[in-house]
C-alpha cells in the first residue's frame, strides 16, 4: 500500500483521507500500517548476513498500534527512556530484544530499567558506567562508543563527534578498566552517529570501527551500528539504498565472523520505518489576505500548528502538503500555511503553491510519521491530536484526542 492520490482524492491505504478527517476529526495523525510493515520487511530482506536484529527506534513514533505491528514482525526496541522501555514490555516485546540507551541517565532510572524491568543498559558515559557498576556488579552491559565523527541532515541530528553522546575512543580504555573493576561483562558495542543519512558510507565506517574494537573484547555478542536512515522529504530527494546497505554491511560482518567467530548485528531504524507511513490532517479554518506597503500575502490558517510539526521550524524540515479532496487541482496560488498558536513563527509551510483553498478544506502534511506526535507539545494549552492506524482498508483509533482534563490531571481545584 501507499499513501497516494487517486483522481481528486488522497488515500491512506484504501481509505480516503477526507473520510478519516470526517470520522475522527482534525487535527489527526493517520498511519498506514501496511507501509510500516513493508518498510520493515524491505530493510530486513536487504541483509545476506543471517544474524541480524532490528531494534525499532521508538522515539520516532511510539504509537501502540505501530509498535504492535513491529512486534508481530519480530522487531525489538531501541528505547531512550524508562517509559519507552515500560511501554514496550506492556505491549509484549521480549526483554532481551529491548535495549535502553539514555542520555543523562540517573541512578533511579537505571534501578528501574535494569533492577525492576530486567532490560540491558547501553551506557553512555564514564560516570554512568561507574554508577551502574556500583549498583549492578557482575551483570551485562553494552557500551555506546562515540567514534569521533558524525553525520546528519541538521546539526541537531548529528550525534557523533563533539557532542554529548557516547564514550570517546580516547576514554574507551578507562571504560573497560571500570567494567573489570565491577566485574561487568561487556556484551555489546554500539554507535549511532546521526539521523537523516542517505548514503551507506557512514554505516560502513561505523561497522568497521566497532568490529575492529570487538576483536580485542572476548565475550562481545553484538555490535549495534545505530539508525538514522533517511527518507525523501521533498519531491526529487534521493532515497536510501537498502540493497546496497544490506550488502555492504553483511560483507563486513561475514568477514569478521569467519576470522573471529559469529557475532550479532543490530541496527536501530526509526524514521525509515515510519516516516513515509504517516500524515497529519488539518482543516482550513480561514483564508486571510494581508496587505502592507504595497506587498500582499495570503495566509491559509489551519487547526493544527507547530505543536505537531515542530521540526518544520526547529530544523527547517520540509513537509509536502496535499489538499486531500483537490489532489489533482492546479497549484496556482502561493500561500503561507500557518497554525493556530499565538506566535508569528507558527508557520507549517512557507511560500507553497496550492490549489485555491476554502474554509473547510482538509490538508495533508506528508511524510509526517516520525518525530511529529512524539515531539508534540501543549503550548497554548492545545490538546494533542488523535492518532489512527489504517490496516487492510480499515481505520482504528489507536490514541484518543487529548482533553482539557488530561492537561490538568494533577491539579487540585
VOTOR-910114 format. One record per residue: z, y, x of N, C-alpha, C in turn. Coordinates in steps of 0.1 Angstrom, whole numbers, always signed. Layout:
<atoms>
    n.c3    n.c2    n.c1   ca.c3   ca.c2   ca.c1    c.c3    c.c2    c.c1
       Z       Y       X       Z       Y       X       Z       Y       X
...
</atoms>
This chain:
<atoms>
    n.c3    n.c2    n.c1   ca.c3   ca.c2   ca.c1    c.c3    c.c2    c.c1
      +0     -12      +8      +0      +0      +0      +0     +13      +9
      -5     +23      +3      -5     +36     +10      -1     +47      +0
      +3     +58      +5      +5     +70      -4      -8     +78      -3
     -15     +78     -14     -29     +84     -13     -33     +90     -26
     -43     +99     -25     -49    +105     -37     -59     +96     -43
     -59     +94     -56     -69     +87     -64     -74     +96     -75
     -86    +102     -73     -90    +112     -82     -81    +124     -80
     -76    +129     -92     -68    +141     -92     -54    +139     -88
     -50    +126     -88     -35    +123     -88     -31    +116     -74
     -19    +120     -70     -13    +114     -58      -5    +102     -63
      -7     +90     -56      +0     +78     -60     +10     +74     -48
     +21     +70     -52     +31     +64     -43     +32     +49     -47
     +26     +40     -38     +24     +27     -43     +14     +27     -54
     +17     +21     -65      +8     +22     -77     +14     +31     -88
     +23     +40     -84     +29     +49     -94     +25     +63     -91
     +21     +70    -101     +17     +84    -100     +30     +92     -96
     +28    +100     -86     +39    +109     -81     +44    +118     -93
     +34    +122    -101     +38    +131    -112     +47    +124    -122
     +45    +110    -124     +53    +102    -133     +67    +101    -127
     +68    +100    -114     +81     +99    -107     +89    +112    -109
     +82    +123    -108     +89    +136    -110     +93    +138    -124
     +85    +133    -134     +89    +134    -148    +101    +125    -151
    +101    +113    -145    +112    +103    -149    +125    +106    -142
    +124    +111    -129    +137    +112    -121    +140    +126    -118
    +132    +136    -122    +134    +150    -119    +131    +154    -105
    +131    +167    -102    +129    +172     -89    +140    +181     -85
    +142    +183     -72    +135    +177     -61    +139    +162     -60
    +130    +154     -54    +131    +140     -54    +125    +134     -41
    +133    +126     -34    +127    +118     -23    +122    +105     -29
    +109    +101     -26    +104     +89     -31     +98     +81     -19
    +102     +68     -18     +98     +60      -7     +89     +48     -12
     +79     +45      -4     +71     +33      -7     +76     +21      +1
     +83     +12      -5     +89      +0      +2     +78      -8      +9
     +66      -9      +3     +56     -17      +9     +51     -11     +22
     +51      +2     +23     +48      +8     +36     +59      +6     +46
     +71      +6     +42     +82      +3     +51     +81     -11     +57
     +79     -20     +48     +77     -34     +53     +65     -36     +62
     +54     -29     +58     +42     -30     +66     +43     -24     +80
     +50     -13     +81     +52      -7     +94     +61     -16    +103
     +71     -22     +97     +80     -31    +105     +72     -43    +110
     +64     -49    +101     +57     -61    +105     +46     -58    +115
     +40     -46    +114     +30     -42    +123     +35     -41    +137
     +47     -36    +138     +54     -34    +151     +58     -48    +157
     +64     -56    +148     +69     -69    +152     +58     -78    +157
     +46     -77    +150     +35     -86    +154     +28     -82    +167
     +31     -70    +172     +24     -64    +184     +29     -71    +197
     +40     -78    +196     +46     -84    +208     +41     -99    +210
     +37    -102    +222     +34    -116    +225     +47    -122    +231
     +56    -114    +237     +69    -119    +241     +77    -123    +229
     +83    -135    +229     +88    -140    +217    +103    -136    +214
    +110    -133    +224    +125    -130    +222    +126    -115    +220
    +122    -109    +209    +122     -95    +206    +131     -93    +194
    +139     -83    +194    +148     -79    +183    +146     -65    +180
    +142     -62    +167    +141     -48    +163    +153     -43    +156
    +160     -33    +162    +171     -27    +156    +167     -14    +149
    +166     -13    +136    +161      -1    +129    +171     +10    +132
    +166     +22    +136    +175     +33    +139    +178     +40    +125
    +189     +37    +119    +191     +41    +106    +195     +56    +104
    +197     +63    +115    +199     +77    +114    +187     +84    +108
    +175     +77    +110    +163     +83    +104    +163     +83     +89
    +168     +73     +83    +169     +72     +68    +178     +60     +65
    +190     +64     +59    +200     +54     +57    +200     +50     +42
    +189     +52     +35    +188     +48     +21    +191     +33     +19
    +200     +29     +11    +204     +15      +9    +192      +6      +6
    +183     +11      -3    +171      +3      -6    +162      +1      +6
    +160     +11     +14    +152      +9     +26    +158      +0     +35
    +171      +1     +37    +178      -8     +46    +178     -22     +41
    +178     -24     +28    +178     -38     +23    +165     -45     +26
    +154     -37     +25    +141     -43     +28    +140     -47     +43
    +145     -39     +52    +145     -43     +66    +154     -54     +69
    +166     -55     +62    +175     -66     +64    +168     -79     +61
    +161     -79     +49    +154     -91     +45    +143     -95     +54
    +137     -86     +62    +127     -89     +71    +132     -93     +85
    +145     -93     +86    +152     -98     +99    +155     -87    +109
    +155     -75    +105    +158     -64    +114    +173     -63    +116
    +177     -57    +127    +191     -53    +129    +192     -38    +128
    +203     -33    +132    +206     -18    +130    +210     -12    +143
    +204      -1    +147    +209      +9    +157    +217     +19    +149
    +230     +19    +151    +239     +28    +144    +245     +38    +153
    +245     +51    +148    +250     +62    +156    +264     +67    +152
    +270     +61    +141    +283     +65    +137    +290     +52    +131
    +303     +53    +130    +310     +42    +124    +306     +40    +109
    +303     +51    +102    +298     +50     +88    +285     +42     +87
    +276     +44     +96    +264     +37     +96    +266     +22     +99
    +276     +19    +108    +280      +5    +110    +285      -1     +97
    +294      +6     +91    +300      +0     +79    +290      -2     +68
    +281      +8     +66    +271      +6     +55    +262      -6     +58
    +259      -8     +71    +251     -20     +75    +258     -33     +72
    +270     -33     +75    +278     -46     +72    +279     -48     +57
    +281     -37     +49    +282     -38     +35    +269     -43     +29
    +258     -40     +35    +245     -44     +30    +241     -58     +35
    +249     -64     +43    +247     -78     +47    +240     -80     +61
    +239     -70     +69    +233     -72     +82    +243     -80     +91
    +239     -90     +98    +248     -97    +107    +254     -88    +118
    +267     -89    +120    +273     -81    +130    +266     -81    +144
    +262     -93    +148    +255     -95    +161    +242     -88    +162
    +237     -83    +150    +224     -75    +150    +227     -60    +148
    +239     -56    +150    +242     -42    +149    +248     -37    +162
    +243     -26    +167    +249     -20    +179    +252      -5    +177
    +264      -2    +181    +269     +12    +179    +267     +20    +191
    +258     +30    +191    +255     +39    +202    +259     +53    +197
    +271     +58    +201    +275     +71    +197    +275     +81    +208
    +278     +93    +204    +279    +104    +214    +292    +111    +211
    +300    +114    +222    +313    +120    +220    +322    +111    +212
    +322     +98    +215    +329     +88    +207    +344     +89    +210
    +352     +88    +199    +367     +89    +200    +373     +75    +201
    +385     +74    +206    +392     +61    +206    +393     +55    +192
    +396     +64    +182    +397     +59    +169    +384     +53    +164
    +373     +58    +167    +360     +53    +163    +358     +39    +170
    +361     +38    +183    +360     +25    +190    +369     +15    +184
    +381     +19    +181    +391      +9    +175    +385      +4    +162
    +379     +12    +154    +374      +8    +141    +361      -1    +143
    +352      +4    +151    +339      -3    +152    +341     -17    +159
    +348     -16    +170    +350     -29    +178    +362     -37    +172
    +373     -30    +171    +385     -37    +167    +385     -43    +153
    +381     -34    +143    +381     -38    +129    +368     -44    +124
    +357     -39    +129    +344     -44    +124    +337     -54    +133
    +342     -55    +145    +337     -65    +154    +322     -63    +159
    +318     -51    +161    +304     -47    +165    +304     -43    +179
    +293     -47    +186    +291     -43    +200    +290     -28    +202
    +297     -23    +212    +297      -8    +215    +288      -6    +227
    +278      +3    +226    +270      +7    +237    +275     +20    +243
    +282     +19    +254    +290     +30    +259    +280     +41    +265
    +284     +54    +263    +275     +65    +266    +280     +73    +278
    +292     +71    +283    +298     +79    +293    +308     +71    +301
    +311     +77    +313    +322     +71    +321    +335     +72    +314
    +338     +83    +308    +350     +85    +300    +352     +75    +289
    +341     +73    +281    +342     +64    +270    +344     +49    +276
    +337     +46    +287    +338     +33    +293    +352     +30    +297
    +359     +40    +303    +372     +38    +308    +382     +36    +296
    +380     +44    +286    +389     +43    +274    +386     +30    +266
    +374     +26    +266    +371     +14    +260    +378      +2    +267
    +377      +3    +280    +383      -8    +288    +398      -9    +286
    +405      +2    +285    +419      +2    +282    +422      -4    +268
    +413      -2    +259    +415      -6    +245    +411     -21    +243
    +400     -25    +250    +395     -38    +247    +391     -45    +260
    +400     -48    +269    +397     -55    +282    +392     -69    +278
    +384     -75    +287    +379     -89    +285    +370     -90    +274
    +362     -80    +271    +352     -80    +260    +339     -77    +265
    +329     -77    +256    +315     -75    +260    +311     -60    +257
    +302     -55    +265    +297     -41    +263    +283     -40    +266
    +276     -30    +262    +263     -26    +266    +265     -12    +272
    +256      -8    +282    +257      +5    +288    +244     +13    +286
    +246     +25    +281    +234     +34    +279    +232     +41    +292
    +220     +39    +297    +216     +45    +310    +207     +57    +308
    +210     +68    +314    +202     +79    +314    +193     +78    +327
    +180     +76    +325    +171     +73    +336    +167     +85    +345
    +171     +97    +340    +168    +109    +348    +155    +116    +343
    +149    +110    +333    +137    +117    +327    +137    +115    +312
    +130    +124    +305    +130    +123    +291    +116    +127    +285
    +114    +124    +272    +102    +127    +265    +105    +132    +251
     +96    +138    +244     +98    +142    +231     +89    +153    +226
     +87    +154    +213     +79    +165    +208     +85    +178    +207
     +99    +179    +210    +106    +191    +210    +118    +189    +219
    +123    +200    +224    +135    +199    +233    +147    +193    +226
    +148    +194    +213    +159    +189    +206    +158    +173    +205
    +146    +168    +207    +144    +153    +206    +143    +147    +219
    +144    +154    +230    +143    +148    +243    +157    +144    +248
    +160    +131    +250    +173    +126    +252    +176    +120    +266
    +165    +120    +274    +167    +116    +288    +167    +128    +297
    +171    +126    +310    +171    +137    +319    +184    +145    +318
    +183    +158    +319    +195    +167    +320    +200    +170    +305
    +205    +159    +299    +210    +160    +285    +224    +154    +285
    +230    +154    +273    +244    +149    +272    +244    +133    +271
    +233    +127    +270    +232    +113    +267    +233    +103    +279
    +241     +93    +278    +240     +82    +288    +247     +84    +301
    +247     +73    +309    +253     +73    +322    +242     +74    +332
    +242     +84    +341    +231     +86    +350    +231     +75    +361
    +219     +74    +367    +217     +63    +377    +227     +65    +389
    +230     +78    +392    +239     +80    +403    +254     +77    +400
    +257     +75    +387    +270     +71    +383    +271     +56    +378
    +260     +49    +379    +260     +36    +374    +269     +26    +382
    +269     +28    +395    +278     +20    +403    +292     +22    +400
    +296     +34    +397    +310     +37    +393    +313     +30    +380
    +303     +31    +371    +305     +24    +357    +307      +9    +359
    +300      +3    +368    +302     -11    +370    +315     -15    +376
    +320      -6    +385    +334      -8    +390    +344      -7    +379
    +343      +2    +370    +352      +3    +359    +351      -9    +350
    +339     -14    +348    +337     -26    +340    +345     -38    +346
    +343     -39    +359    +350     -50    +366    +365     -48    +366
    +370     -36    +367    +384     -33    +366    +390     -38    +353
    +383     -37    +342    +388     -41    +329    +383     -54    +325
    +376     -61    +334    +370     -75    +331    +361     -74    +319
    +353     -64    +319    +343     -62    +308    +330     -69    +312
    +324     -76    +303    +312     -83    +305    +300     -74    +301
    +292     -69    +310    +281     -61    +306    +269     -70    +302
    +266     -70    +289    +256     -79    +284    +243     -72    +281
    +243     -59    +281    +231     -51    +277    +229     -39    +285
    +217     -35    +288    +213     -22    +293    +204     -15    +284
    +207      -3    +281    +200      +5    +270    +195     +18    +276
    +184     +23    +271    +180     +36    +274    +170     +41    +263
    +173     +53    +258    +165     +60    +248    +162     +74    +253
    +149     +77    +256    +145     +89    +263    +140    +100    +254
    +138     +97    +241    +133    +108    +233    +126    +103    +220
    +121    +113    +212    +116    +109    +199    +103    +117    +197
     +94    +111    +189     +81    +117    +187     +71    +113    +198
     +73    +102    +205     +64     +98    +216     +52     +91    +211
     +40     +94    +215     +28     +88    +210     +20     +81    +221
     +26     +79    +233     +20     +72    +244     +29     +60    +248
     +23     +50    +255     +30     +38    +259     +37     +40    +272
     +32     +49    +280     +37     +50    +294     +52     +53    +295
     +58     +61    +287     +73     +63    +288     +80     +50    +286
     +76     +42    +277     +83     +29    +274     +81     +19    +286
     +69     +19    +292     +67     +11    +303     +76     +15    +315
     +77     +28    +316     +85     +33    +327    +100     +29    +325
    +105     +31    +313    +119     +27    +310    +121     +12    +311
    +111      +4    +307    +113     -11    +307    +114     -15    +322
    +105     -10    +331    +105     -13    +345    +119     -10    +351
    +124      +2    +348    +137      +6    +353    +148      -3    +349
    +149      -6    +336    +160     -14    +331    +159     -28    +336
    +147     -34    +337    +146     -47    +342    +149     -48    +357
    +146     -37    +364    +149     -37    +379    +165     -36    +380
    +172     -29    +372    +186     -29    +372    +192     -43    +368
    +186     -49    +358    +191     -62    +353    +190     -73    +364
    +181     -72    +373    +180     -82    +384    +193     -84    +391
    +201     -73    +393    +213     -74    +400    +226     -75    +392
    +224     -78    +379    +236     -79    +370    +236     -92    +363
    +242    -102    +369    +243    -115    +362    +251    -114    +349
    +246    -121    +339    +252    -120    +326    +245    -111    +316
    +235    -104    +321    +227     -95    +312    +220    -104    +302
    +221    -100    +289    +215    -108    +278    +203    -100    +272
    +203     -87    +273    +192     -80    +267    +190     -66    +274
    +178     -61    +273    +175     -47    +277    +170     -41    +264
    +174     -29    +262    +170     -21    +250    +163      -9    +254
    +150      -7    +251    +142      +4    +256    +142     +15    +246
    +150     +15    +236    +151     +26    +226    +140     +27    +216
    +139     +38    +210    +129     +40    +200    +121     +53    +202
    +118     +60    +191    +112     +73    +192     +97     +73    +191
     +91     +61    +187     +77     +61    +185     +73     +71    +174
     +63     +79    +177     +59     +90    +168     +49     +86    +157
     +47     +95    +148     +37     +93    +137     +29    +105    +136
     +17    +105    +131      +9    +117    +129     +16    +125    +118
     +17    +138    +121     +22    +148    +111     +11    +156    +105
      +2    +161    +114      -9    +170    +109     -21    +162    +108
     -31    +166    +100     -44    +160    +100     -50    +161    +113
     -55    +149    +118     -61    +149    +131     -52    +145    +143
     -39    +144    +140     -30    +139    +150     -33    +124    +154
     -30    +121    +167     -32    +107    +171     -21     +98    +166
     -24     +85    +167     -14     +75    +162      -8     +68    +174
      +4     +63    +173     +10     +54    +183      +2     +41    +183
      -1     +36    +195      -9     +24    +197      +0     +12    +198
      +3      +6    +186     +12      -6    +186      +7     -18    +194
      -6     -20    +193     -11     -32    +200      -9     -30    +215
     -13     -19    +221     -11     -16    +235      +4     -17    +239
     +12     -11    +231     +26     -11    +233     +32     -25    +234
     +29     -33    +224     +34     -47    +225     +29     -55    +236
     +16     -53    +240     +10     -60    +251     +16     -56    +264
     +17     -43    +267     +22     -38    +280     +37     -42    +282
     +45     -40    +271     +59     -43    +273     +62     -58    +274
     +54     -66    +266     +55     -80    +267     +52     -85    +280
     +42     -80    +287     +38     -85    +300     +49     -82    +310
     +55     -70    +309     +66     -67    +319     +78     -76    +317
     +82     -79    +305     +94     -87    +302     +90    -102    +306
     +78    -106    +303     +74    -120    +306     +75    -122    +321
     +70    -112    +329     +70    -113    +343     +84    -114    +349
     +93    -106    +343    +107    -107    +347    +113    -120    +344
    +111    -125    +332    +117    -138    +328    +112    -150    +336
    +100    -150    +341     +95    -161    +350    +103    -161    +363
    +108    -150    +368    +115    -149    +380    +130    -150    +379
    +135    -144    +368    +150    -142    +367    +156    -148    +355
    +148    -155    +347    +153    -161    +335    +151    -153    +323
    +152    -160    +311    +149    -153    +299    +158    -142    +296
    +153    -132    +289    +161    -120    +285    +156    -115    +272
    +165    -110    +263    +161    -105    +250    +156     -90    +252
    +146     -87    +245    +141     -73    +245    +145     -67    +231
    +151     -56    +232    +154     -48    +219    +147     -35    +219
    +142     -31    +207    +137     -18    +205    +143     -12    +193
    +143      +2    +192    +150      +8    +181    +142     +19    +174
    +131     +14    +167    +123     +24    +159    +130     +29    +147
    +127     +42    +144    +133     +48    +132    +121     +55    +124
    +117     +66    +129    +106     +74    +123     +94     +65    +121
     +90     +57    +131     +78     +49    +130     +79     +40    +118
     +90     +35    +114     +92     +26    +103     +91     +33     +89
     +97     +45     +88     +99     +51     +75     +93     +65     +74
     +88     +71     +84     +83     +84     +83     +72     +86     +73
     +61     +78     +74     +50     +80     +65     +52     +72     +52
     +64     +67     +50     +67     +59     +38     +73     +68     +27
     +76     +81     +30     +84     +89     +21     +77    +102     +18
     +79    +108      +6     +75    +121      +3     +87    +128      -4
     +87    +141      -3     +96    +150     -10     +88    +156     -21
     +92    +154     -34     +86    +160     -45     +94    +172     -50
     +87    +183     -51     +94    +196     -56     +85    +203     -66
     +91    +209     -75     +84    +216     -86     +82    +231     -83
     +71    +236     -87     +68    +250     -85     +76    +258     -96
     +85    +267     -92     +93    +274    -101     +86    +288    -104
     +80    +293     -94     +74    +307     -96     +63    +309     -86
     +53    +316     -89     +42    +321     -80     +44    +336     -80
     +47    +341     -68     +51    +355     -67     +42    +362     -56
     +36    +373     -61     +28    +381     -52     +36    +393     -48
     +36    +396     -34     +43    +407     -29     +34    +416     -21
     +34    +429     -23     +25    +438     -16     +34    +448      -8
     +30    +452      +4     +38    +461     +12     +29    +468     +22
     +27    +481     +20     +19    +489     +30      +5    +484     +32
      -1    +480     +21     -15    +475     +21     -16    +460     +24
      -5    +454     +28      -5    +440     +31      -1    +432     +18
      -6    +420     +16      -3    +412      +5      +0    +398      +9
     +10    +392      +2     +13    +378      +5     +17    +371      -8
     +13    +359      -9     +15    +351     -21     +25    +340     -18
     +36    +340     -25     +47    +330     -23     +47    +320     -34
     +47    +308     -31     +50    +297     -41     +64    +292     -39
     +72    +295     -49     +86    +292     -48     +89    +278     -55
     +96    +269     -49     +98    +256     -54    +113    +253     -55
    +117    +242     -62    +131    +239     -65    +137    +231     -54
    +131    +231     -42    +137    +225     -30    +139    +236     -20
    +142    +232      -7    +145    +242      +3    +145    +235     +16
    +148    +243     +27    +150    +237     +40    +163    +229     +41
    +171    +229     +30    +183    +220     +29    +178    +206     +30
    +165    +203     +26    +160    +190     +25    +149    +187     +36
    +144    +198     +42    +134    +196     +53    +138    +205     +64
    +150    +204     +69    +155    +213     +79    +146    +213     +92
    +140    +203     +95    +132    +203    +107    +119    +211    +107
    +116    +215     +94    +104    +224     +93    +107    +238    +100
    +120    +242    +100    +124    +255    +106    +131    +252    +120
    +138    +241    +121    +146    +238    +133    +137    +234    +144
    +127    +227    +141    +118    +222    +152    +103    +224    +149
    +100    +232    +139     +87    +236    +136     +79    +223    +132
     +85    +214    +125     +78    +201    +121     +69    +205    +110
     +56    +200    +110     +46    +202    +100     +47    +191     +90
     +47    +195     +77     +46    +186     +66     +34    +190     +58
     +24    +181     +57     +12    +183     +48     +17    +184     +34
     +11    +193     +26     +15    +195     +12      +4    +192      +3
      +7    +184      -7      -4    +180     -17      +2    +183     -31
      -7    +190     -39      -4    +192     -53      -7    +179     -61
      +4    +172     -66      +2    +158     -70      -7    +156     -82
     -10    +166     -90     -19    +165    -101     -32    +173     -99
     -33    +179     -87     -45    +186     -83     -50    +182     -69
     -49    +169     -67     -51    +164     -53     -65    +167     -48
     -75    +167     -57     -89    +169     -52     -94    +183     -56
     -85    +192     -60     -89    +205     -63     -92    +213     -50
    -101    +223     -51    -104    +231     -39     -92    +238     -34
     -90    +239     -21     -79    +246     -15     -84    +260     -11
     -82    +269     -20     -89    +282     -19     -79    +294     -18
     -66    +291     -19     -57    +302     -19     -47    +300      -7
     -44    +310      +1     -34    +309     +11     -21    +314      +6
     -11    +305      +8      +3    +308      +3     +13    +304     +14
     +25    +310     +12     +37    +305     +19     +45    +298      +8
     +49    +285     +11     +57    +277      +2     +71    +279      +6
     +80    +284      -3     +93    +288      +1    +103    +281      -9
    +116    +281      -5    +126    +274     -12    +135    +283     -20
    +146    +277     -25    +155    +285     -34    +168    +289     -28
    +168    +289     -14    +180    +294      -7    +180    +309      -6
    +192    +315      -4    +193    +329      -2    +192    +332     +13
    +180    +329     +19    +177    +332     +33    +162    +334     +34
    +158    +343     +42    +144    +346     +44    +137    +334     +51
    +145    +328     +60    +139    +317     +67    +137    +304     +60
    +139    +304     +47    +137    +292     +39    +123    +290     +35
    +115    +287     +46    +100    +285     +45     +97    +271     +48
     +91    +264     +38     +88    +250     +39     +74    +248     +45
     +65    +257     +42     +51    +256     +47     +45    +270     +47
     +40    +274     +59     +36    +288     +61     +21    +289     +62
     +15    +299     +54      +1    +301     +55      -8    +289     +53
      -5    +282     +42     -12    +270     +38     -23    +273     +28
     -34    +267     +29     -45    +267     +19     -41    +257      +8
     -40    +261      -4     -36    +253     -15     -45    +255     -27
     -46    +246     -37     -53    +249     -50     -45    +260     -57
     -51    +266     -67     -44    +276     -75     -33    +269     -82
     -21    +273     -79      -9    +267     -84      -3    +275     -95
      +4    +268    -104     +10    +274    -115     +25    +269    -116
     +33    +276    -124     +47    +271    -126     +46    +258    -133
     +55    +249    -128     +55    +235    -133     +47    +225    -125
     +38    +230    -117     +31    +220    -108     +41    +214     -98
     +38    +201     -95     +46    +194     -85     +39    +193     -72
     +46    +196     -61     +41    +194     -48     +47    +183     -41
     +40    +176     -32     +45    +165     -24     +44    +169     -10
     +55    +169      -3     +56    +171     +12     +55    +158     +18
     +44    +155     +25     +41    +142     +30     +48    +139     +43
     +48    +126     +46     +55    +121     +59     +69    +126     +60
     +76    +125     +48     +90    +130     +48    +100    +119     +46
     +97    +107     +52    +106     +96     +51    +117     +95     +61
    +116    +103     +72    +125    +103     +83    +131    +116     +86
    +144    +116     +88    +152    +128     +92    +150    +139     +82
    +151    +136     +69    +150    +146     +58    +162    +145     +50
    +163    +135     +41    +176    +133     +34    +188    +131     +44
    +185    +124     +55    +196    +121     +64    +201    +133     +71
    +193    +144     +72    +198    +156     +78    +200    +167     +68
    +200    +164     +55    +201    +174     +45    +215    +180     +44
    +216    +191     +37    +229    +198     +36    +231    +204     +22
    +242    +209     +19    +246    +215      +7    +247    +230      +7
    +240    +237     +16    +240    +251     +18    +237    +258      +4
    +244    +268      +1    +244    +275     -12    +250    +266     -23
    +257    +256     -19    +263    +246     -28    +252    +239     -37
    +241    +237     -31    +230    +230     -38    +232    +215     -36
    +233    +207     -47    +234    +193     -46    +221    +187     -40
    +223    +176     -33    +212    +169     -27    +204    +161     -37
    +191    +159     -34    +182    +152     -44    +185    +138     -46
    +179    +132     -57    +180    +118     -58    +169    +111     -49
    +170     +98     -48    +161     +90     -40    +156     +78     -48
    +143     +76     -48    +138     +64     -55    +129     +56     -45
    +129     +43     -48    +121     +34     -40    +111     +27     -49
     +98     +27     -44     +87     +21     -52     +84      +8     -45
     +84      -3     -52     +81     -16     -46     +73     -23     -57
     +61     -29     -53     +53     -37     -63     +50     -29     -75
     +48     -16     -74     +44      -8     -86     +55      -4     -95
     +67      -7     -91     +79      -3     -99     +88      +6     -91
     +94     +16     -98    +103     +25     -91    +117     +23     -95
    +126     +23     -85    +140     +21     -88    +148     +32     -81
    +158     +37     -89    +167     +48     -83    +176     +41     -73
    +176     +46     -61    +185     +39     -50    +196     +49     -46
    +195     +61     -50    +206     +70     -47    +205     +82     -58
    +216     +83     -66    +215     +93     -76    +216    +107     -71
    +212    +116     -79    +213    +131     -75    +227    +135     -75
    +231    +143     -65    +244    +148     -64    +248    +157     -76
    +261    +157     -79    +266    +165     -89    +276    +175     -83
    +279    +185     -91    +288    +195     -86    +302    +189     -83
    +305    +179     -91    +318    +172     -88    +318    +165     -74
    +307    +161     -69    +306    +155     -56    +309    +165     -45
    +306    +178     -48    +308    +188     -38    +322    +193     -37
    +330    +190     -47    +344    +195     -47    +353    +183     -49
    +349    +171     -45    +356    +158     -47    +370    +159     -42
    +373    +166     -31    +386    +166     -25    +394    +178     -29
    +389    +186     -38    +396    +199     -42    +405    +196     -54
    +417    +201     -52    +427    +200     -63    +427    +214     -70
    +424    +213     -83    +423    +226     -91    +435    +226    -101
</atoms>
